Amino acid sequence: MALGEHDDTARESVRRLVVSPAFLSVMLITSMLPLSVAVSPAFPGMADSLNVSDAQIGLVITAITLPPMLVSPVVGIAGDILGRRRIAIPGLLLFGVGGIGVAFTDSFVIVLVLRGLQGIAMAGIAPLTVTLLGDMYTGTQRTTAQGIRSSVGGFVVAVGPLVAGALAGFAWQYPFYLYALGLLVMIPVYLYVPETAPESEATESVRTSLGEYKQSIADEIGDVSMLVMLLGGFVRFFSLFGFVTFIPIFAIRVLGTTPFVAGVIVAMSGVRILLSPTAGWWVARLSRRRTLLVTLGLQAICFALIPFVPGVKSLGALALLFGIGDSLFDPVINDATTSMVADENRNGVVGGLRVLKEAGKTAAPAALGGVLAVTGHGMVFGTMFAVVVGYAVCIFLFVGHRW
């Protein structure tokens, strides 16, 4: 196929997606997920109002990120047994009600409980956004769909805190009203998202024998290539949350810049908003395996050079390079995982992928913070370099070209 034909196919793939009510409904679910942390501008006011310290207020994030690590496999199995929509709609309801409830309490304990309920809801709806696209599309259109999903999430990550910050200027409770959007999203999901869980003998056997299903899942993830793809969920979010957490610290403490400029540097990595939808285009030319190796190579260069930058402009350029690499990491991992698993097991495997993603989010600040305390800023990025390169070696050695 000629290059121009590739481009025409990619454009037509995007056009078909963006006019599909079912696809747009899945994107609305996707847009809810970054709201879990977008309310952070409200935290200082919340801490003052609820008489807790700045250290304790961080538990508001932990409370929503920890449950998915624990219950995602169970909810993932439920999505394969009961159906996707039967998990998505109650999940959106719990996510919305739990978030709104925070605005109506003056107890920090109740805040943590409500955020925990939101975390349980996220354990259901987050992997479903990946699974549904895996169910609904095939080939490079599936990769393109996953890329647009990543772009939508990146857009909300960039815009959400700005909106929440404006609302928090009136009262810390106001950003939590944003979770009412989850209740509204239930409507198009109910109307347009098809039930894609397969009705097959395999699914029926799940209902009668959970043991058979567990064995089926074990067989799926027993493949070395699949294990490496699942590990990619951890590596991607370890590198992303390590970058977002420690780039501002490095910019301010080492380069002597202001918090605003540090924020601008981090925002430059948001180029993934524009590039993630091109994931299908790249996979069609390079394969998933080669695309991931290029992605990891760009990130490795970024982390290797950061300790030696002479100023903020150079750091901003590396942040842009990181964003270019990160733009293809998540959609390709998601696409590879969903495409190589049986339909009746897809949500269970994606649930496992979600556990590793949440583990990466949780591990990066703690582990790299320990490195910083013992050594220095250079070793923080050296550690991230080692993680990314180590994962690239795993892909090179253990992932077949069929991926």
The 8 nearest C-alpha neighbors of each residue, nearest first, counted from 0:
[[1, 4, 2, 5, 3, 8, 6, 284],
 [2, 0, 4, 3, 5, 6, 7, 8],
 [1, 3, 5, 4, 6, 0, 7, 284],
 [4, 2, 6, 5, 1, 7, 0, 8],
 [3, 5, 7, 1, 6, 2, 8, 0],
 [6, 4, 2, 8, 3, 7, 9, 1],
 [5, 7, 3, 9, 4, 8, 10, 2],
 [8, 6, 4, 10, 9, 5, 11, 3],
 [7, 9, 11, 5, 6, 10, 12, 4],
 [10, 8, 12, 6, 7, 11, 5, 280],
 [11, 9, 7, 13, 12, 8, 14, 6],
 [10, 12, 14, 8, 13, 9, 7, 15],
 [13, 11, 9, 15, 10, 14, 140, 8],
 [12, 14, 16, 10, 11, 15, 17, 9],
 [15, 13, 11, 16, 17, 12, 10, 18],
 [16, 14, 12, 13, 18, 17, 11, 19],
 [15, 17, 13, 19, 14, 18, 22, 12],
 [16, 18, 14, 19, 15, 13, 23, 22],
 [19, 17, 16, 15, 20, 14, 23, 22],
 [18, 20, 22, 16, 21, 17, 23, 15],
 [21, 19, 23, 22, 191, 24, 18, 192],
 [22, 20, 192, 191, 24, 19, 23, 25],
 [23, 21, 25, 19, 24, 20, 16, 26],
 [22, 24, 26, 20, 25, 21, 19, 27],
 [25, 23, 27, 21, 26, 22, 188, 187],
 [24, 26, 28, 22, 27, 23, 128, 29],
 [27, 25, 29, 23, 24, 28, 30, 148],
 [28, 26, 24, 30, 29, 25, 23, 184],
 [29, 27, 25, 26, 31, 30, 24, 184],
 [30, 28, 26, 27, 31, 32, 128, 152],
 [29, 31, 27, 28, 32, 152, 26, 155],
 [32, 30, 29, 28, 34, 33, 181, 27],
 [31, 33, 34, 30, 29, 35, 125, 121],
 [34, 32, 35, 156, 31, 36, 155, 37],
 [33, 35, 37, 32, 36, 31, 159, 38],
 [34, 36, 33, 32, 37, 38, 63, 31],
 [37, 35, 34, 38, 39, 33, 60, 160],
 [36, 38, 34, 160, 159, 39, 35, 33],
 [39, 37, 36, 163, 40, 41, 174, 160],
 [38, 40, 41, 42, 37, 36, 160, 163],
 [41, 39, 164, 42, 38, 163, 167, 160],
 [42, 40, 171, 39, 167, 44, 38, 43],
 [41, 43, 45, 39, 44, 40, 46, 56],
 [44, 42, 46, 45, 41, 47, 40, 53],
 [45, 43, 47, 171, 46, 42, 41, 48],
 [44, 46, 42, 48, 43, 47, 171, 49],
 [47, 45, 51, 43, 49, 44, 48, 50],
 [46, 48, 44, 50, 45, 49, 43, 51],
 [47, 49, 45, 46, 50, 44, 105, 51],
 [48, 50, 46, 47, 51, 45, 105, 107],
 [51, 49, 47, 48, 46, 52, 45, 107],
 [50, 52, 46, 49, 55, 47, 56, 53],
 [53, 51, 55, 54, 46, 56, 50, 47],
 [52, 54, 56, 55, 46, 51, 57, 43],
 [55, 53, 52, 56, 57, 58, 51, 46],
 [56, 54, 52, 57, 53, 58, 51, 59],
 [55, 57, 53, 58, 54, 59, 46, 52],
 [56, 58, 59, 55, 60, 54, 61, 53],
 [57, 59, 61, 56, 60, 55, 62, 111],
 [58, 60, 57, 62, 61, 56, 111, 114],
 [61, 59, 58, 62, 63, 57, 64, 36],
 [60, 62, 58, 64, 63, 59, 65, 57],
 [61, 63, 115, 59, 60, 114, 58, 65],
 [62, 64, 118, 115, 114, 61, 60, 65],
 [65, 63, 61, 62, 66, 118, 67, 60],
 [64, 66, 68, 67, 61, 63, 62, 69],
 [67, 65, 69, 118, 68, 119, 64, 70],
 [68, 66, 122, 71, 70, 69, 65, 118],
 [69, 67, 354, 66, 65, 357, 70, 71],
 [70, 68, 66, 67, 71, 65, 354, 72],
 [69, 71, 73, 67, 72, 68, 66, 74],
 [70, 72, 122, 350, 67, 74, 73, 75],
 [73, 71, 350, 75, 351, 74, 70, 347],
 [74, 72, 76, 70, 75, 71, 77, 347],
 [75, 73, 77, 71, 76, 123, 72, 70],
 [76, 74, 347, 350, 72, 346, 78, 77],
 [75, 77, 347, 79, 73, 78, 74, 72],
 [78, 76, 74, 80, 75, 79, 81, 73],
 [77, 79, 82, 83, 75, 76, 81, 80],
 [80, 78, 76, 77, 82, 346, 81, 343],
 [81, 79, 77, 78, 82, 76, 202, 205],
 [82, 80, 78, 77, 79, 85, 83, 86],
 [83, 81, 78, 196, 85, 79, 84, 80],
 [82, 84, 78, 86, 85, 194, 196, 87],
 [83, 85, 87, 86, 82, 194, 88, 192],
 [86, 84, 83, 82, 87, 88, 81, 89],
 [85, 87, 84, 83, 89, 88, 90, 78],
 [88, 86, 84, 90, 124, 89, 85, 91],
 [87, 89, 91, 90, 185, 86, 84, 85],
 [90, 88, 92, 91, 87, 86, 93, 85],
 [91, 89, 120, 87, 93, 88, 92, 86],
 [90, 92, 94, 88, 181, 89, 93, 95],
 [91, 93, 89, 95, 90, 94, 182, 96],
 [92, 94, 90, 96, 95, 91, 97, 120],
 [95, 93, 117, 91, 97, 120, 92, 96],
 [96, 94, 178, 181, 98, 92, 179, 93],
 [95, 97, 99, 93, 98, 94, 100, 92],
 [98, 96, 113, 100, 94, 95, 99, 117],
 [99, 97, 95, 100, 178, 96, 101, 175],
 [98, 100, 96, 176, 101, 175, 97, 102],
 [99, 101, 97, 102, 103, 98, 96, 104],
 [102, 100, 99, 103, 110, 98, 104, 113],
 [103, 101, 172, 100, 99, 104, 175, 173],
 [102, 104, 100, 101, 105, 99, 172, 106],
 [105, 103, 106, 101, 102, 100, 109, 110],
 [104, 106, 49, 107, 103, 48, 109, 110],
 [107, 105, 109, 108, 104, 110, 49, 111],
 [106, 108, 110, 109, 49, 111, 105, 51],
 [109, 107, 111, 110, 106, 112, 113, 105],
 [108, 110, 112, 106, 111, 107, 113, 104],
 [111, 109, 107, 113, 108, 101, 112, 114],
 [112, 110, 114, 108, 109, 113, 62, 115],
 [113, 111, 109, 115, 114, 110, 108, 116],
 [114, 112, 97, 116, 110, 115, 111, 109],
 [115, 113, 117, 111, 63, 116, 112, 62],
 [114, 116, 118, 112, 62, 63, 117, 113],
 [117, 115, 113, 119, 118, 114, 97, 120],
 [116, 118, 94, 114, 120, 115, 119, 97],
 [119, 117, 63, 115, 121, 66, 116, 120],
 [118, 120, 116, 122, 121, 117, 66, 67],
 [121, 119, 90, 117, 118, 123, 122, 94],
 [122, 120, 118, 124, 123, 125, 119, 117],
 [121, 123, 67, 71, 119, 120, 125, 124],
 [124, 122, 121, 120, 74, 125, 90, 86],
 [123, 125, 127, 121, 87, 126, 90, 122],
 [124, 126, 121, 127, 128, 123, 122, 32],
 [127, 125, 129, 128, 350, 349, 124, 130],
 [126, 128, 130, 124, 129, 125, 131, 123],
 [127, 129, 126, 131, 130, 125, 25, 29],
 [128, 130, 127, 126, 132, 131, 133, 333],
 [131, 129, 127, 133, 132, 128, 346, 126],
 [132, 130, 134, 133, 128, 129, 127, 135],
 [133, 131, 135, 134, 130, 129, 136, 141],
 [132, 134, 130, 337, 131, 135, 136, 129],
 [135, 133, 131, 132, 136, 195, 130, 342],
 [134, 136, 132, 133, 131, 137, 195, 141],
 [137, 135, 141, 133, 134, 132, 140, 138],
 [136, 138, 141, 140, 139, 135, 133, 338],
 [139, 137, 140, 141, 142, 136, 338, 279],
 [138, 140, 279, 142, 141, 143, 283, 137],
 [139, 141, 143, 138, 142, 12, 137, 144],
 [140, 142, 136, 137, 144, 139, 143, 138],
 [143, 141, 279, 139, 145, 140, 144, 334],
 [144, 142, 279, 140, 146, 141, 145, 276],
 [143, 145, 141, 147, 146, 142, 140, 148],
 [146, 144, 330, 148, 142, 143, 147, 141],
 [147, 145, 276, 275, 330, 143, 149, 148],
 [146, 148, 276, 150, 144, 149, 145, 275],
 [147, 149, 145, 151, 146, 150, 144, 26],
 [150, 148, 152, 146, 147, 151, 153, 275],
 [149, 151, 272, 147, 153, 152, 148, 275],
 [152, 150, 154, 148, 153, 149, 147, 30],
 [153, 151, 149, 155, 150, 154, 30, 156],
 [152, 154, 156, 150, 151, 272, 155, 149],
 [153, 155, 151, 157, 156, 152, 272, 158],
 [156, 154, 158, 159, 157, 152, 153, 33],
 [155, 157, 153, 154, 159, 33, 158, 152],
 [158, 156, 154, 155, 159, 153, 160, 269],
 [159, 157, 155, 161, 160, 156, 154, 162],
 [158, 160, 155, 37, 162, 161, 156, 157],
 [161, 159, 37, 163, 162, 158, 164, 38],
 [162, 160, 164, 158, 159, 163, 165, 157],
 [163, 161, 165, 159, 164, 160, 166, 158],
 [164, 162, 160, 174, 166, 165, 38, 161],
 [165, 163, 167, 40, 161, 162, 166, 160],
 [164, 166, 162, 168, 163, 167, 161, 169],
 [165, 167, 163, 168, 164, 173, 174, 169],
 [168, 166, 171, 170, 164, 169, 41, 165],
 [167, 169, 166, 165, 170, 164, 171, 41],
 [168, 170, 167, 166, 171, 173, 165, 172],
 [171, 169, 167, 172, 173, 168, 166, 44],
 [170, 172, 167, 41, 44, 173, 45, 174],
 [173, 171, 102, 170, 175, 174, 167, 41],
 [172, 174, 175, 176, 166, 171, 170, 167],
 [175, 173, 163, 176, 166, 177, 172, 38],
 [176, 174, 177, 173, 99, 172, 98, 178],
 [175, 177, 178, 99, 174, 173, 179, 102],
 [178, 176, 175, 179, 174, 180, 99, 173],
 [177, 179, 95, 180, 176, 98, 181, 175],
 [180, 178, 181, 177, 95, 182, 176, 99],
 [179, 181, 183, 178, 182, 177, 184, 95],
 [182, 180, 95, 184, 179, 91, 183, 178],
 [181, 183, 180, 179, 185, 184, 92, 95],
 [182, 184, 180, 185, 181, 186, 179, 187],
 [185, 183, 181, 186, 182, 187, 180, 188],
 [184, 186, 188, 183, 182, 88, 187, 189],
 [185, 187, 189, 184, 188, 183, 190, 182],
 [188, 186, 190, 189, 191, 24, 185, 184],
 [189, 187, 192, 185, 186, 190, 191, 24],
 [188, 190, 186, 187, 191, 185, 192, 88],
 [191, 189, 187, 188, 186, 192, 193, 21],
 [190, 192, 21, 188, 187, 189, 20, 193],
 [191, 193, 21, 188, 189, 190, 24, 194],
 [194, 192, 195, 191, 21, 84, 189, 190],
 [193, 195, 196, 84, 83, 82, 192, 197],
 [194, 196, 193, 197, 134, 83, 131, 135],
 [195, 197, 82, 194, 83, 79, 198, 343],
 [198, 196, 199, 343, 195, 342, 202, 79],
 [199, 197, 202, 196, 200, 203, 201, 343],
 [200, 198, 202, 201, 197, 203, 343, 204],
 [199, 201, 203, 202, 204, 198, 205, 197],
 [200, 202, 204, 199, 203, 205, 343, 212],
 [203, 201, 205, 199, 204, 200, 343, 198],
 [202, 204, 200, 206, 205, 201, 199, 207],
 [203, 205, 207, 201, 202, 206, 208, 200],
 [206, 204, 208, 202, 209, 203, 212, 207],
 [207, 205, 203, 204, 208, 209, 80, 202],
 [206, 208, 204, 205, 209, 203, 211, 210],
 [207, 209, 205, 210, 211, 204, 206, 212],
 [210, 208, 212, 205, 211, 213, 207, 206],
 [209, 211, 213, 208, 212, 214, 205, 215],
 [212, 210, 214, 209, 213, 208, 215, 205],
 [211, 213, 215, 209, 205, 214, 210, 216],
 [214, 212, 216, 210, 215, 211, 217, 209],
 [213, 215, 217, 211, 212, 216, 218, 210],
 [214, 216, 212, 218, 213, 217, 211, 219],
 [217, 215, 219, 213, 218, 214, 212, 344],
 [218, 216, 214, 220, 219, 215, 221, 213],
 [219, 217, 221, 215, 216, 220, 214, 222],
 [218, 220, 216, 217, 221, 222, 215, 340],
 [221, 219, 222, 217, 225, 218, 226, 216],
 [222, 220, 218, 219, 217, 223, 226, 225],
 [221, 223, 220, 225, 224, 219, 226, 218],
 [224, 222, 226, 225, 221, 227, 397, 398],
 [223, 225, 398, 227, 226, 222, 397, 228],
 [224, 226, 228, 222, 227, 223, 220, 229],
 [227, 225, 223, 229, 224, 228, 220, 230],
 [226, 228, 230, 224, 225, 229, 223, 231],
 [229, 227, 231, 225, 230, 226, 332, 224],
 [230, 228, 226, 231, 352, 227, 232, 225],
 [231, 229, 227, 232, 228, 233, 226, 234],
 [232, 230, 234, 228, 229, 233, 235, 227],
 [231, 233, 356, 230, 235, 229, 234, 355],
 [234, 232, 359, 356, 355, 231, 230, 236],
 [235, 233, 231, 237, 236, 232, 238, 359],
 [236, 234, 232, 238, 237, 233, 231, 239],
 [235, 237, 239, 359, 238, 360, 233, 234],
 [236, 238, 359, 363, 234, 235, 240, 239],
 [237, 239, 241, 236, 235, 240, 242, 234],
 [240, 238, 236, 242, 241, 237, 235, 243],
 [239, 241, 243, 242, 237, 238, 236, 360],
 [242, 240, 238, 244, 363, 239, 243, 237],
 [241, 243, 239, 240, 244, 246, 245, 238],
 [242, 244, 240, 241, 245, 246, 239, 265],
 [245, 243, 241, 242, 240, 246, 247, 364],
 [246, 244, 248, 247, 242, 243, 241, 249],
 [245, 247, 249, 248, 242, 243, 250, 244],
 [248, 246, 261, 250, 249, 245, 251, 244],
 [247, 249, 245, 251, 246, 250, 252, 244],
 [248, 250, 246, 253, 252, 247, 251, 245],
 [251, 249, 254, 247, 248, 253, 261, 256],
 [250, 252, 255, 256, 248, 249, 254, 253],
 [253, 251, 249, 255, 248, 250, 254, 256],
 [252, 254, 249, 255, 250, 251, 248, 256],
 [255, 253, 250, 256, 251, 252, 310, 249],
 [256, 254, 251, 252, 253, 250, 257, 249],
 [255, 257, 251, 254, 250, 260, 258, 261],
 [256, 258, 260, 259, 251, 261, 255, 250],
 [259, 257, 261, 260, 262, 251, 256, 247],
 [260, 258, 262, 261, 257, 263, 256, 264],
 [261, 259, 263, 262, 257, 258, 264, 256],
 [262, 260, 258, 247, 264, 259, 263, 250],
 [263, 261, 259, 265, 260, 264, 266, 258],
 [262, 264, 266, 260, 261, 265, 259, 267],
 [265, 263, 315, 261, 267, 262, 266, 260],
 [264, 266, 262, 267, 263, 268, 261, 243],
 [265, 267, 263, 268, 269, 264, 262, 157],
 [268, 266, 269, 319, 264, 265, 318, 270],
 [267, 269, 322, 319, 318, 270, 266, 265],
 [268, 270, 271, 267, 266, 272, 322, 153],
 [269, 271, 272, 268, 322, 273, 267, 323],
 [270, 272, 326, 274, 269, 273, 275, 322],
 [273, 271, 150, 270, 153, 269, 274, 154],
 [272, 274, 271, 270, 275, 150, 276, 269],
 [273, 275, 271, 277, 276, 326, 272, 270],
 [274, 276, 146, 326, 277, 271, 150, 327],
 [277, 275, 146, 147, 278, 143, 274, 150],
 [278, 276, 280, 275, 279, 274, 143, 281],
 [279, 277, 281, 280, 146, 276, 275, 143],
 [280, 278, 143, 142, 139, 282, 281, 277],
 [281, 279, 277, 283, 278, 282, 9, 284],
 [280, 282, 284, 278, 283, 279, 285, 277],
 [281, 283, 286, 279, 285, 287, 284, 280],
 [284, 282, 280, 281, 285, 286, 279, 139],
 [285, 283, 281, 282, 286, 280, 279, 5],
 [284, 286, 282, 289, 290, 281, 283, 287],
 [287, 285, 282, 288, 289, 283, 284, 290],
 [286, 288, 290, 282, 402, 289, 291, 331],
 [287, 289, 291, 286, 290, 402, 292, 400],
 [290, 288, 292, 291, 285, 286, 287, 293],
 [289, 291, 287, 293, 292, 288, 285, 286],
 [292, 290, 294, 288, 289, 293, 295, 287],
 [291, 293, 289, 295, 294, 290, 391, 296],
 [294, 292, 296, 290, 291, 295, 289, 297],
 [295, 293, 324, 291, 297, 292, 296, 290],
 [294, 296, 298, 292, 297, 293, 299, 291],
 [295, 297, 293, 299, 294, 298, 292, 300],
 [298, 296, 300, 294, 295, 324, 299, 301],
 [299, 297, 301, 295, 321, 300, 296, 324],
 [298, 300, 296, 384, 302, 301, 297, 295],
 [301, 299, 303, 297, 298, 302, 304, 296],
 [300, 302, 298, 299, 317, 304, 303, 321],
 [303, 301, 299, 380, 384, 305, 304, 300],
 [302, 304, 300, 301, 305, 299, 384, 381],
 [305, 303, 301, 307, 302, 306, 300, 308],
 [304, 306, 307, 302, 308, 303, 301, 314],
 [307, 305, 377, 304, 308, 303, 380, 376],
 [306, 308, 305, 304, 309, 303, 377, 310],
 [309, 307, 305, 310, 313, 306, 314, 304],
 [310, 308, 307, 313, 311, 254, 314, 312],
 [311, 309, 312, 313, 308, 254, 314, 250],
 [310, 312, 314, 313, 315, 254, 250, 309],
 [313, 311, 315, 314, 310, 316, 309, 264],
 [312, 314, 316, 315, 311, 310, 308, 317],
 [313, 315, 311, 317, 312, 316, 318, 308],
 [316, 314, 318, 264, 312, 313, 317, 311],
 [317, 315, 319, 313, 314, 318, 312, 320],
 [316, 318, 320, 314, 319, 315, 301, 321],
 [319, 317, 315, 321, 268, 320, 316, 267],
 [318, 320, 268, 322, 316, 317, 267, 321],
 [321, 319, 317, 323, 318, 322, 316, 324],
 [320, 322, 318, 324, 298, 319, 323, 325],
 [321, 323, 268, 325, 319, 324, 320, 271],
 [324, 322, 320, 326, 321, 325, 271, 319],
 [325, 323, 294, 321, 322, 297, 326, 298],
 [324, 326, 322, 328, 327, 323, 321, 271],
 [327, 325, 271, 275, 323, 324, 274, 328],
 [328, 326, 325, 275, 278, 330, 329, 331],
 [327, 329, 325, 331, 326, 330, 332, 291],
 [328, 330, 332, 331, 327, 333, 235, 149],
 [331, 329, 145, 146, 333, 332, 327, 328],
 [330, 332, 334, 333, 329, 328, 335, 327],
 [333, 331, 329, 335, 334, 330, 228, 336],
 [334, 332, 330, 336, 331, 335, 329, 337],
 [333, 335, 331, 337, 336, 142, 332, 338],
 [336, 334, 332, 338, 333, 337, 331, 339],
 [335, 337, 333, 334, 338, 339, 332, 228],
 [338, 336, 133, 334, 335, 339, 340, 345],
 [337, 339, 335, 336, 340, 334, 133, 137],
 [338, 340, 337, 336, 335, 341, 225, 402],
 [339, 341, 337, 338, 345, 342, 219, 344],
 [342, 340, 344, 343, 345, 339, 219, 338],
 [343, 341, 345, 344, 340, 197, 134, 196],
 [342, 344, 341, 345, 197, 202, 79, 201],
 [345, 343, 341, 342, 347, 346, 79, 216],
 [346, 344, 342, 348, 347, 340, 343, 341],
 [347, 345, 349, 75, 348, 130, 79, 344],
 [346, 348, 75, 76, 350, 344, 349, 345],
 [347, 349, 351, 350, 345, 346, 344, 352],
 [350, 348, 352, 346, 351, 347, 126, 345],
 [351, 349, 75, 72, 353, 71, 347, 348],
 [352, 350, 348, 354, 349, 353, 72, 347],
 [351, 353, 349, 229, 355, 350, 354, 232],
 [352, 354, 356, 350, 351, 355, 349, 357],
 [355, 353, 68, 351, 357, 352, 356, 71],
 [354, 356, 233, 358, 352, 353, 357, 232],
 [355, 357, 233, 232, 353, 359, 358, 354],
 [358, 356, 360, 354, 359, 355, 68, 353],
 [359, 357, 355, 361, 356, 360, 362, 354],
 [358, 360, 237, 233, 236, 356, 362, 357],
 [361, 359, 357, 236, 358, 237, 362, 363],
 [360, 362, 358, 359, 363, 357, 364, 365],
 [361, 363, 359, 365, 360, 366, 364, 358],
 [362, 364, 237, 241, 366, 365, 367, 360],
 [365, 363, 367, 368, 366, 362, 241, 361],
 [366, 364, 368, 362, 363, 367, 369, 361],
 [367, 365, 369, 363, 368, 362, 364, 370],
 [368, 366, 370, 369, 364, 365, 363, 379],
 [367, 369, 371, 365, 370, 366, 364, 372],
 [368, 370, 372, 366, 367, 371, 365, 373],
 [371, 369, 367, 373, 368, 372, 374, 379],
 [370, 372, 375, 368, 374, 369, 373, 376],
 [371, 373, 369, 370, 374, 368, 375, 367],
 [374, 372, 370, 371, 369, 375, 368, 378],
 [375, 373, 371, 370, 372, 378, 376, 377],
 [376, 374, 371, 377, 378, 372, 373, 379],
 [377, 375, 379, 378, 371, 249, 380, 306],
 [376, 378, 306, 379, 375, 380, 381, 305],
 [377, 379, 381, 380, 376, 375, 382, 374],
 [380, 378, 376, 382, 381, 377, 367, 371],
 [379, 381, 383, 302, 382, 378, 377, 384],
 [380, 382, 378, 384, 379, 383, 377, 385],
 [383, 381, 385, 379, 380, 384, 378, 386],
 [382, 384, 380, 386, 385, 381, 387, 238],
 [385, 383, 381, 299, 387, 382, 302, 386],
 [384, 386, 382, 388, 383, 387, 389, 381],
 [387, 385, 383, 389, 384, 388, 390, 382],
 [386, 388, 390, 384, 389, 385, 295, 299],
 [389, 387, 391, 385, 390, 386, 384, 392],
 [390, 388, 386, 392, 391, 387, 385, 393],
 [389, 391, 393, 387, 392, 388, 386, 394],
 [390, 392, 388, 394, 393, 389, 292, 395],
 [393, 391, 395, 389, 390, 394, 396, 388],
 [392, 394, 390, 396, 391, 395, 397, 389],
 [395, 393, 398, 391, 392, 397, 396, 390],
 [396, 394, 392, 393, 397, 391, 398, 292],
 [397, 395, 393, 394, 392, 398, 399, 391],
 [396, 398, 394, 393, 224, 395, 399, 223],
 [399, 397, 224, 394, 396, 395, 400, 402],
 [398, 400, 401, 402, 397, 224, 288, 396],
 [399, 401, 402, 288, 398, 286, 287, 289],
 [402, 400, 399, 286, 398, 288, 287, 339],
 [401, 400, 287, 288, 399, 335, 398, 286]]
